[in-house]
Amino acid sequence: MPFETSPPQGLMTVEAVEKALNRSRASVYRYANTNPEILNPPYDPRRLNPELRVNKDDPLLFHPNEVARFAQDVLGIKQVTIEVQQPPETVTHELLQAILAELKSIHQTLKQQ
């Protein structure tokens, strides 16, 4: 069963870039500065540069400023507004928060003894 995670706070997934640029998924991948032989190719001002990846299987993530720069400089979109929204809370996140609260309670109890 695959484990799905949300992107690090503030970074955009390919899907978010699709919506922001009003382009298809295929065109976002065509714009992206990727190379099958090089994990993190050098910066290319004519391409959409993703964040650095540790593994070739890591998903492409983009900084909102890079998406805005690409939209203005390369696509020629005059008015660019990139809005990054917090992902909805997941059951896993809620469970981790409950565990953290319980650990804090245990810690406090142990300190008082």
N, C-alpha and C positions, 0 to 999 in steps of 0.2 A: 504494500500500500504506500503510495507516494506521500511524502510529508510536505505540505504546502506552507510556505512562510510568507509573511508580508515583507515588502522591501524596507530597508533601513529608513528611518524617519527622514522625510524630506526628499528622498530620491524617487524618481519616476520609473515605472515599468514601461515596457513596450506598449502595452494597452493604453496607459495614461498619455504617452507621447502621441499615439494614434489620435486620441480624442483632442488633444491640445492643438495638433497641427492639422486636424481634419484630413488625415491621409490614411491609406490602408496599411495593414500590418506589413505587407510585402514591401511597400515603398519605404516604411520606416527601416526595415532591415537593409534595403538598398542604400539608404542614406547613411547608415551606421558605419563608423570607422572600425571594421573588423577584418580579420585575416585568419584563415584556417591554420596557417603555419605559425603565426605570432599571437600569443595570448593577449598582449596589450600593445598594439601598434602605436607608433609615435603620433602625437597630436597632428591632426590634419584640419586646417581652417575651412576646407571646402566640404567636410563631412560632419556628421553628428557623432561626437566623441563620447563613448560611454565611460562610466567610472571604471577604475582599475578592477580587474578580476583576479582571483587567486587560482581558480581552476577553470579550464575551458568549458566545463558544464555549468558554471555559474550563470544565472540569467543576466541579460543585459539590463543595466540600470543607468539612468541618466540624471544629471543634476539639472534642476529647473533653469538655472542661469545658462547652461549649455544649450538647452532646448530653445530658449528665447533667443540666444545669440544665433543659432543656426537658422531659426525662422526668419529673423531680420536680415542677417548678412547673406545667407545663401538662397533662401526661398523668396526673399523680397517682401515678406509680410510686414507691412508698416506698423500696425498696432498689434502688439503681442502681450497677452495677459496669461500668465501661467499661475494657476491656483492649485496649490498642493493641499489636499484634505487628509485629515487623519483617517486611517483605515478603521472600519468598525471593529469593536472589541470582539475577539473570538472567545470561544469556550475555553481554549487553552490559556489565553491571557487572563481570563477571569479566574481560572483554577490556580494559576501561578500567583495571582494577587491574594487569593484566599490562603494559599500555603505561606506566603510571605507574612501575612497578618498573623497567622498562627505561630510561626517561628518567632516573630517579634514578641508575641504574648508570652511564649515559653521563655524567651530570653529575659524579659522583664521579671517574670516570676522567679527565675533562677538568681537574678541580681538581688532581689529583695530578701532571699533566704540567707 
